[in-house]
């Protein structure tokens, strides 16, 4: 949340309404002008950009590019920024307050989004399949946050670009300079997404050589024929074990810096 109350825009009714640009009809120019207006309310430009990045979950790099007009923002990026600038998440209200050059563009994009509306989890699954590293960034962000410098060291420019993309899509949000955590708007993890992440982590991080050493990790597989009551008992045991692990993770005496994962699947062998 913002920790100051007013933006001091010049309006007759003290509402945060943005004036249209008379020098350029391009919506990118209007965005630049509105960003400059927002920044002018702060004593320091860098601080203003940092605040805007944190509150909007849009990276500082993206905001700087918008100020230079070297980046064409997505529909979601625009609304995320103006939600902070205008202090409202009501899309209809935002559309009514932004300049005509920008509202016309957003209205066109709204029509396209409604026409091509897809399930978010399905889109996220396609993202994971295309860029599996997103799995790792997603889980790391949900378990203590991800650091930009660490990601750059491990994955290079590719990882930094994925961070920026996930931030623009509101999967991640910046909580400090160079630090990201999972956004409240992040897609849910269930069904095919859950399976993909579990298999990805098992493939990348499970260490077969360690399974021979006590207390290093656990790998197990078992299959047999059961009746319905026996299968339900398996499911009960698995569910109980899972929630016991959650309880352990919440206990203060077990908190630590090393990240671990657990993934389990129990099912019939019929397709």
Secondary structure, DSSP 8 states (H G I E B T S, - for coil): --SS-------TTS-------SS---HHHHHHHHHHHHHTTSS-HHHHHHHHHHHHT--HHHHHHHHHT-----HHHHHHHHHHHTT---HHHHHHHS-HHHHHHHHHHHHHHHHT---HHHHHHHHHHH-THHHHHHHHHHTT-EEHHHHHHHHHHHHHHHHHHHHHTTSEEEEETTEEEE-TT-----HHHHHHHHHHHHHHH--GGGGGSTTT-----------HHHHHHHHHHHHHHHHHHHHHHH-GGG--SS----------S--
